[in-house]
């Protein structure tokens, strides 16, 4: 058994959540309401941009998922409101027409109170299902597990989308006051490198723990010897990139990336503001940029350009997974309680692999060899998006606890940067 295989099994065991599925289901449902609690009804209705969705929509859509794919099959369950299927379907063609994504902010009705009533109705149905022995059916358990992980994804989106909204408000509202001490304003930890011999390695999910279909099947890849930076790229390093004219040198950029820079007028990461010193809008309001903290809210195009400027490259997703497994990288299950990134730790080995920022890889989002989407509506979850996007690994400071895995594959289009996205450098050995 290879070291990579041993590491994979250890990480999947470490990331298993505590509690039985019923406990996790209702803890997840409650956490969504907790995240929305600091927001007023107006905050929850407005849509920041086409890629984002209103908080109210996230709360209703996660509920619609449980109602549509689980409770609607229960004979005694009464659908809350048939019209909600149009309002809160996302992209499931098999479930019929839906409100256009870019116009979700126009849904002033149903009201926030009605959405809360909808959630309570569906929660009651889920409790009845559990009491009546539904958890004895493996198919029900499987759908609940998908629903839990689906709602956790929308909890992360809820936070990134409310940040996108507040960043466009001239009052620059604060979602939550920081409960953490001011972190160091000093220089980041020295950048060192971990070397990996490569060869024939195995990646992808194995075992009985939950995983999305795009994480399988487990398969072999051949890797050339490579190096991975021990930590993420920091704000101070990105500021050097800016000062050196990184956003003005077309030689650093992919053609589509340079066109995006010109079209959008990018001069710095998203939410950066120059007030005789760099500030960045965050969930804790507009704050000074912390030099040692990892840079965040950068697109694939920016990450790729920075890597080229640094004389390095982005790791492939296979390199990232093999390195994380062999290095014993720690999954920070409490990251969702921090809502902010932190400076790099000063210890040997790979740091900040999980719970800081999603890390861009150089890998296109495609199916693994032998991948086939599941049958039915759930098969629309991942497979049909396998074109034109890039893979990110690791999880961010707003990823819910226990939602990260060694094999988790997040994916976004290369121009997108409103998520907590950063990067780690790699090089050939």
C-alpha positions as CSV (number, residue, x, y, z in Angstrom):
1,X,0.0,0.0,0.0
2,X,1.5,3.4,-1.0
3,X,2.0,6.3,1.4
4,X,-0.6,8.3,-0.7
5,X,-3.2,5.6,-0.1
6,X,-2.5,5.5,3.6
7,X,-2.8,9.3,3.8
8,X,-6.1,9.2,1.9
9,X,-7.7,6.8,4.3
10,X,-6.5,8.8,7.3
11,X,-7.8,12.1,6.0
12,X,-11.2,10.7,5.1
13,X,-11.6,9.2,8.6
14,X,-10.5,12.5,10.1
15,X,-13.1,14.5,8.1
16,X,-16.0,12.3,9.2
17,X,-18.6,14.4,11.1
18,X,-19.6,13.6,14.7
19,X,-23.2,12.5,15.4
20,X,-25.8,10.4,13.7
21,X,-27.4,11.5,10.5
22,X,-30.5,12.8,12.2
23,X,-28.5,15.0,14.5
24,X,-26.4,16.3,11.6
25,X,-29.5,17.0,9.5
26,X,-31.1,19.3,12.0
27,X,-27.9,20.8,13.1
28,X,-27.3,21.8,9.5
29,X,-30.8,23.1,9.1
30,X,-30.4,25.2,12.2
31,X,-27.0,26.6,11.2
32,X,-28.5,28.1,8.0
33,X,-30.9,30.1,10.2
34,X,-28.1,31.1,12.5
35,X,-26.1,32.5,9.5
36,X,-29.1,34.5,8.4
37,X,-29.9,35.8,11.9
38,X,-27.7,39.0,11.7
39,X,-29.4,40.1,8.4
40,X,-32.6,42.1,8.1
41,X,-35.3,41.2,5.5
42,X,-33.9,43.8,3.0
43,X,-30.4,42.3,3.2
44,X,-31.9,38.9,2.5
45,X,-33.8,39.9,-0.6
46,X,-31.3,41.7,-2.8
47,X,-29.0,40.1,-5.3
48,X,-25.5,41.5,-5.7
49,X,-24.8,40.2,-9.2
50,X,-25.7,37.4,-11.6
51,X,-23.4,34.9,-9.9
52,X,-24.7,35.5,-6.4
53,X,-28.1,34.8,-4.9
54,X,-30.1,36.4,-2.2
55,X,-29.9,34.9,1.3
56,X,-33.7,34.3,1.2
57,X,-33.2,32.3,-2.0
58,X,-30.5,30.2,-0.5
59,X,-32.6,29.4,2.6
60,X,-35.6,28.4,0.4
61,X,-33.6,26.5,-2.3
62,X,-31.9,24.2,0.3
63,X,-35.4,23.5,1.6
64,X,-36.9,22.9,-1.8
65,X,-34.1,20.3,-2.4
66,X,-35.3,18.3,0.6
67,X,-39.0,18.7,-0.3
68,X,-38.5,17.8,-4.0
69,X,-36.1,14.9,-3.8
70,X,-37.1,13.4,-0.5
71,X,-40.4,14.4,1.1
72,X,-42.4,14.5,-2.2
73,X,-42.0,10.7,-2.3
74,X,-43.7,10.4,1.1
75,X,-47.4,9.7,0.7
76,X,-48.5,11.6,3.8
77,X,-46.5,14.7,3.1
78,X,-48.3,17.8,1.8
79,X,-46.3,20.2,-0.5
80,X,-46.1,23.6,1.1
81,X,-46.8,25.6,-2.0
82,X,-46.5,24.2,-5.6
83,X,-45.5,27.7,-6.9
84,X,-42.2,27.5,-4.9
85,X,-40.9,24.9,-7.3
86,X,-40.6,27.6,-10.0
87,X,-39.2,30.2,-7.5
88,X,-36.5,28.0,-5.9
89,X,-35.4,25.4,-8.5
90,X,-31.8,26.2,-9.4
91,X,-30.6,24.3,-12.5
92,X,-32.5,21.0,-12.4
93,X,-33.9,20.7,-15.9
94,X,-35.8,17.5,-14.9
95,X,-37.8,19.5,-12.4
96,X,-39.2,22.0,-14.9
97,X,-39.0,25.8,-15.5
98,X,-37.5,28.1,-12.9
99,X,-36.8,31.7,-12.1
100,X,-33.8,32.9,-14.1
101,X,-30.7,32.9,-12.0
102,X,-29.9,36.6,-12.7
103,X,-33.4,37.6,-11.6
104,X,-33.6,35.9,-8.2
105,X,-33.3,39.3,-6.6
106,X,-36.7,40.2,-8.0
107,X,-38.4,37.7,-5.8
108,X,-39.7,40.1,-3.2
109,X,-42.5,37.6,-2.7
110,X,-42.6,35.1,-1.0
111,X,-41.5,37.2,1.9
112,X,-38.8,36.2,4.4
113,X,-41.5,35.2,6.9
114,X,-43.0,32.9,4.3
115,X,-39.7,31.4,3.6
116,X,-39.2,30.8,7.3
117,X,-42.6,29.1,7.4
118,X,-41.6,27.0,4.4
119,X,-38.5,25.8,6.3
120,X,-40.5,25.0,9.4
121,X,-43.0,23.0,7.3
122,X,-40.3,21.0,5.6
123,X,-38.4,20.5,8.9
124,X,-41.6,19.1,10.4
125,X,-41.9,16.7,7.5
126,X,-38.3,15.6,7.9
127,X,-38.8,15.0,11.6
128,X,-41.9,12.9,10.8
129,X,-39.9,10.9,8.3
130,X,-37.2,10.2,10.9
131,X,-39.8,9.2,13.6
132,X,-41.7,6.9,11.2
133,X,-38.6,4.9,10.5
134,X,-37.5,6.5,7.2
135,X,-33.8,6.2,8.3
136,X,-34.1,2.4,8.0
137,X,-34.2,2.9,4.2
138,X,-30.7,3.3,2.7
139,X,-32.1,5.3,-0.2
140,X,-33.6,7.8,2.2
141,X,-30.3,8.0,4.2
142,X,-28.4,8.6,1.0
143,X,-30.7,11.5,-0.1
144,X,-30.5,13.1,3.4
145,X,-26.7,12.9,3.2
146,X,-26.7,14.6,-0.2
147,X,-29.2,17.2,1.2
148,X,-26.9,18.0,4.2
149,X,-23.9,18.5,2.0
150,X,-25.9,20.5,-0.5
151,X,-27.2,22.8,2.2
152,X,-23.6,23.2,3.6
153,X,-22.5,24.4,0.1
154,X,-25.3,27.0,0.2
155,X,-24.2,28.1,3.7
156,X,-20.8,29.0,2.2
157,X,-22.5,30.7,-0.7
158,X,-24.8,32.6,1.6
159,X,-21.7,34.2,3.3
160,X,-19.8,34.9,0.1
161,X,-22.9,36.4,-1.5
162,X,-23.7,38.6,1.4
163,X,-20.1,39.9,1.4
164,X,-20.5,40.7,-2.4
165,X,-23.7,42.6,-1.5
166,X,-22.3,44.6,1.4
167,X,-19.1,45.4,-0.5
168,X,-21.3,47.3,-3.0
169,X,-23.1,49.2,-0.3
170,X,-21.7,52.7,0.3
171,X,-22.2,52.2,4.1
172,X,-20.0,49.1,3.9
173,X,-22.0,47.2,6.5
174,X,-20.5,44.7,8.9
175,X,-22.0,41.2,8.8
176,X,-20.3,40.3,12.1
177,X,-17.9,42.0,14.4
178,X,-14.7,40.0,14.7
179,X,-14.5,38.0,17.9
180,X,-10.8,37.4,17.3
181,X,-7.8,39.2,18.5
182,X,-6.0,41.4,15.9
183,X,-3.6,39.0,14.1
184,X,0.0,39.8,13.4
185,X,0.8,42.7,11.0
186,X,4.3,41.3,10.4
187,X,5.8,39.6,7.5
188,X,4.6,36.1,6.5
189,X,6.5,33.0,7.5
190,X,9.5,32.2,5.2
191,X,8.5,30.4,2.0
192,X,10.0,26.9,1.9
193,X,9.3,23.9,-0.4
194,X,8.3,20.3,0.1
195,X,9.6,17.9,-2.6
196,X,7.7,14.9,-3.9
197,X,9.2,12.2,-6.1
198,X,6.0,11.6,-8.1
199,X,5.6,8.4,-10.0
200,X,2.5,6.3,-10.2
201,X,0.1,7.6,-7.6
202,X,-3.6,7.0,-6.8
203,X,-6.1,9.8,-6.2
204,X,-9.9,10.0,-5.7
205,X,-12.3,9.0,-3.0
206,X,-12.4,5.5,-1.6
207,X,-14.2,4.0,1.4
208,X,-17.7,4.3,2.8
209,X,-17.6,8.0,3.8
210,X,-19.7,10.5,1.9
211,X,-18.4,12.0,-1.3
212,X,-19.8,13.7,-4.3
213,X,-19.9,11.7,-7.5
214,X,-17.2,13.9,-9.1
215,X,-14.6,12.7,-6.5
216,X,-14.7,9.2,-8.0
217,X,-13.7,6.7,-9.3
218,X,-10.3,6.3,-7.6
219,X,-7.7,6.0,-10.2
220,X,-4.0,6.1,-11.0
221,X,-2.1,9.1,-12.3
222,X,1.5,9.5,-13.2
223,X,3.3,12.5,-11.8
224,X,6.7,13.9,-12.5
225,X,8.8,15.0,-9.5
226,X,7.5,18.3,-8.2
227,X,7.7,20.8,-5.3
228,X,4.9,22.5,-3.4
229,X,5.2,25.7,-1.4
230,X,4.8,25.1,2.3
231,X,2.2,27.9,2.6
232,X,-0.3,30.0,0.6
233,X,0.7,33.2,-1.3
234,X,0.4,36.1,1.2
235,X,-1.1,39.6,0.8
236,X,2.3,41.1,1.2
237,X,3.6,39.1,-1.8
238,X,0.6,40.1,-3.8
239,X,1.2,43.7,-3.0
240,X,4.7,43.3,-4.4
241,X,3.1,41.9,-7.6
242,X,0.9,44.9,-7.8
243,X,3.8,47.3,-7.2
244,X,5.8,45.6,-9.9
245,X,3.1,46.3,-12.5
246,X,1.7,42.8,-12.5
247,X,-1.7,44.1,-13.7
248,X,-0.1,46.1,-16.5
249,X,2.1,43.4,-18.1
250,X,0.3,41.4,-20.8
251,X,3.2,39.0,-21.0
252,X,2.2,37.6,-17.6
253,X,-1.4,36.8,-18.6
254,X,-3.3,34.2,-20.6
255,X,-5.0,35.9,-23.5
256,X,-8.5,35.5,-22.0
257,X,-7.2,36.7,-18.6
258,X,-5.6,39.8,-20.1
259,X,-8.8,40.6,-22.0
260,X,-10.7,40.3,-18.6
261,X,-8.2,42.6,-16.9
262,X,-8.7,45.2,-19.6
263,X,-12.5,44.8,-19.7
264,X,-13.0,44.8,-15.9
265,X,-10.2,47.3,-15.0
266,X,-8.7,45.0,-12.5
267,X,-5.9,46.5,-10.5
268,X,-5.9,44.4,-7.4
269,X,-7.8,41.5,-5.8
270,X,-11.6,41.9,-5.4
271,X,-12.6,44.1,-2.4
272,X,-9.1,45.7,-2.2
273,X,-9.3,49.5,-1.8
274,X,-6.4,51.9,-1.7
275,X,-6.8,54.4,1.1
276,X,-3.1,55.5,1.3
277,X,-2.6,51.8,2.2
278,X,-4.5,48.7,1.2
279,X,-7.8,47.9,2.8
280,X,-10.1,45.0,2.0
281,X,-13.8,44.6,2.5
282,X,-14.6,41.5,4.6
283,X,-17.4,40.0,6.6
284,X,-16.1,42.0,9.5
285,X,-16.3,45.3,7.5
286,X,-13.6,47.3,5.7
287,X,-10.3,46.4,7.4
288,X,-6.6,47.0,6.8
289,X,-5.0,44.2,4.7
290,X,-3.0,41.9,6.9
291,X,0.3,41.4,5.2
292,X,0.9,37.8,6.5
293,X,-2.6,36.5,5.7
294,X,-3.2,34.6,2.5
295,X,-4.4,36.7,-0.4
296,X,-8.0,36.0,-1.2
297,X,-10.7,36.8,-3.8
298,X,-8.4,36.3,-6.8
299,X,-9.4,34.6,-10.1
300,X,-7.7,31.8,-11.8
301,X,-6.4,34.3,-14.3
302,X,-4.8,36.3,-11.5
303,X,-3.4,33.2,-9.8
304,X,-1.9,32.0,-13.0
305,X,-0.4,35.4,-13.8
306,X,1.1,35.7,-10.3
307,X,2.6,32.2,-10.5
308,X,4.2,33.2,-13.8
309,X,5.5,36.4,-12.3
310,X,7.1,34.4,-9.5
311,X,8.7,32.0,-11.9
312,X,6.5,29.1,-10.7
313,X,3.2,27.6,-11.7
314,X,0.0,26.3,-10.1
315,X,-0.1,22.7,-8.9
316,X,-2.3,20.2,-10.6
317,X,-5.1,18.8,-8.5
318,X,-3.4,15.4,-8.5
319,X,-0.2,17.0,-7.2
320,X,-2.2,18.8,-4.5
321,X,-4.0,15.7,-3.3
322,X,-1.0,13.4,-3.3
323,X,1.1,16.0,-1.5
324,X,-1.6,16.7,1.1
325,X,-2.0,12.9,1.7
326,X,1.7,12.2,2.0
327,X,2.4,15.2,4.1
328,X,-0.4,14.6,6.7
329,X,-2.1,18.0,6.1
330,X,-4.6,18.8,8.8
331,X,-8.2,19.4,8.1
332,X,-9.4,22.4,10.2
333,X,-12.9,21.3,11.0
334,X,-13.6,24.6,13.0
335,X,-12.8,26.9,10.1
336,X,-16.4,27.8,9.5
337,X,-16.4,29.6,12.9
338,X,-13.6,32.0,12.0
339,X,-14.9,33.8,8.9
340,X,-11.4,35.2,8.3
341,X,-8.1,34.0,7.0
342,X,-5.0,33.8,9.2
343,X,-1.2,34.2,8.7
344,X,0.8,31.1,7.8
345,X,2.0,28.9,10.6
346,X,5.7,28.7,11.2
347,X,6.4,24.9,11.2
348,X,7.8,22.4,8.8
349,X,5.7,20.8,6.1
350,X,2.7,21.9,4.2
351,X,0.6,24.5,6.0
352,X,-2.8,26.1,5.3
353,X,-4.0,23.2,3.2
354,X,-7.5,23.4,4.6
355,X,-9.8,26.1,6.1
356,X,-8.1,29.3,4.8
357,X,-8.9,29.8,1.1
358,X,-9.9,27.6,-1.8
359,X,-6.7,27.0,-3.8
360,X,-6.7,27.3,-7.5
361,X,-5.1,24.4,-9.4
362,X,-4.0,24.2,-12.9
363,X,-6.4,21.4,-13.7
364,X,-9.5,21.8,-15.8
365,X,-12.7,20.4,-14.2
366,X,-13.3,17.2,-16.0
367,X,-14.6,13.7,-15.0
368,X,-12.1,11.2,-13.8
369,X,-11.4,8.2,-16.0
370,X,-14.4,5.9,-15.8
371,X,-16.7,8.6,-14.4
372,X,-20.4,8.4,-15.2
373,X,-23.0,10.8,-13.7
374,X,-25.6,9.1,-11.5
375,X,-29.0,8.4,-13.0
376,X,-32.0,10.7,-12.4
377,X,-32.2,14.3,-11.2
378,X,-29.3,14.0,-8.8
379,X,-27.1,13.2,-11.8
380,X,-27.5,16.9,-12.7
381,X,-25.5,17.9,-9.6
382,X,-21.9,17.9,-11.0
383,X,-21.5,16.1,-14.3
384,X,-23.1,18.6,-16.6
385,X,-20.8,21.4,-15.4
386,X,-17.6,19.7,-16.6
387,X,-16.6,22.2,-19.2
388,X,-14.8,25.5,-19.1
389,X,-14.1,25.5,-15.4
390,X,-11.0,24.9,-13.1
391,X,-10.7,22.9,-10.0
392,X,-10.0,24.4,-6.5
393,X,-8.9,22.3,-3.5
394,X,-8.8,22.7,0.3
395,X,-11.8,24.6,1.6
396,X,-12.0,28.2,2.9
397,X,-12.5,30.1,6.1
398,X,-16.3,30.0,5.4
399,X,-16.5,26.3,4.5
400,X,-18.7,24.6,7.1
401,X,-17.1,22.3,9.6
402,X,-16.7,18.7,8.3
403,X,-17.5,19.7,4.8
404,X,-13.8,19.6,3.6
405,X,-12.2,16.4,2.4
406,X,-8.9,15.5,0.9
407,X,-10.7,14.5,-2.4
408,X,-13.2,17.4,-2.5
409,X,-13.3,19.1,-5.9
410,X,-14.6,22.6,-6.0
411,X,-14.9,24.3,-9.4
412,X,-15.4,27.8,-10.8
413,X,-15.0,29.7,-14.1
414,X,-11.5,31.3,-14.4
415,X,-12.8,34.8,-14.2
416,X,-14.7,34.4,-11.0
417,X,-13.3,35.7,-7.7
418,X,-16.1,36.5,-5.3
419,X,-15.4,33.3,-3.4
420,X,-12.6,33.0,-0.9
421,X,-10.1,31.9,-3.5
422,X,-6.3,32.0,-3.2
423,X,-3.3,30.0,-4.4
424,X,-0.2,27.9,-3.5
425,X,2.8,27.8,-5.8
426,X,4.3,24.7,-7.3
427,X,7.3,24.0,-9.5
428,X,8.9,21.1,-11.4
429,X,11.7,19.4,-9.4
